[in-house]
Amino acid sequence: MNKRKILGYILWAIAFLIPFQPAILSTDGIHNVTGLISFLVLLVLLFTGYFLVDGANAAEKAAHQGH
């Protein structure tokens, strides 16, 4: 495993440690800034982790196809 893949998995773990209750489930009041910020951080961490893991997989496949 390379560093990008490990970093991607760490970002996924951090993303799922963010409490989902304020991020998604709390609908009390219109001004739920904490929930919005939590949800946006969750999305950013998930997609960044996916980008890192997917990029690491593509680099590993390209390295195995060398002549």
N, C-alpha and C positions, 0 to 999 in steps of 0.2 A: 504494500500500500504506500502510496506517496503522500506528501504533505497536503496537497490540495484535497484529496479524498478524506483524509482525517479531519481537516478543518471543516469540510462540508458536513461531516457527521456530527462534529461538535456544535456547529450552528443549528443543525436540526434538533439536537438535544436541548439546546438553550431555547429554541423556539417553542418546544413543547413543555418547557418548564414555566413559561409565561402563564399566569393564571387565566384560564378561559372565561371565568365568570365575569370579570369586568370587561374582557375583550369582546365577548359575543353575547352572553346571556343577560347582561344587565341592561334593561330597557327603561329603567326608572328615570324620568326626566329627559329633556331634550339636550341639555348641555353636558353630555357624558364624554368629556374630553379625555379622561383617563382610559375609558374603553376604546375610544378611537385611536389613541396613541398605542395602546397595547395591541390592537388588531393590526395596525400598520406595521409595527415592529415584528409581529408574528409573520405577516406576509413577506416582509423584506428578508427576514432570516430564512424562511422556507425557500424562497426563490434563489437567494444567494447560495444556500447550501446545495440546492439542486444544480445550479450552474457549476459549482466547484466539483461536485461528485461526477456529473456528466462529462465535464471537461477532462477530468482525470481518467475516466473510462475511455474516452476517445483517444487520449494520448497513449494509453496502454495498448489499445488495439493497433494504433499506427506504428508503435514500436515493434510489435510482433510481425508486422507485414513487411519488414525491411528485407532487402535482397542480400 
